[in-house]
Amino acid sequence: MRFLREPLVHFLLLGALLFGVHALISGEAPRRDVVVVTRGRIDGLVAQFAATHGRPPDTAERSGLIQDWVREEILCREAVALGLDREDAVIRDRLRQKMEFVSGGDDATPESRDARYRDIARRYAVTIEDAPAAPGARAEER
């Protein structure tokens, strides 16, 4: 019971209480089941269509673009929720490419990319479990 008199415990309890009250008052808890199509997203879809087709989409095409994006968003969220993005070499490669792009873009030098990687890598602990196979084990048993 002595720990209940510790200031750190009081601080943590007060912090948790403040977060709880804020969540109740704001009512803006993030929901995974809500898809919001912003004006910026629509403008981006329209601009991409115009760049591809050389003209802006008509009303039906615009609606189709939005519905296609919503379908893609819902299916992507479900795929991630099911863990389908894990252990997929193609998805991992694409994510790596995107990280390298946002870490400096095509203009970045190899040195600046390596420096950015080192900054990110400092936040991770790496354990390599490379146990040797038992003596005499066949390749299939490894």
Buried (B, 14 or more C-beta within 10 A) or exposed (E): EEEEEEEEEEEEEEEEEEEEEEEEEEEEEEEEEEEEEEEEBBEEBBEEBEEEEEEEBEEEBBEBBBEEBEEEBEEEEEEEEEEEEEEEEEBEEEEEEEEBEEBBEEEBEEEEBEBBEEEEEEEEEEEEEEEEEEEEEEEEEE
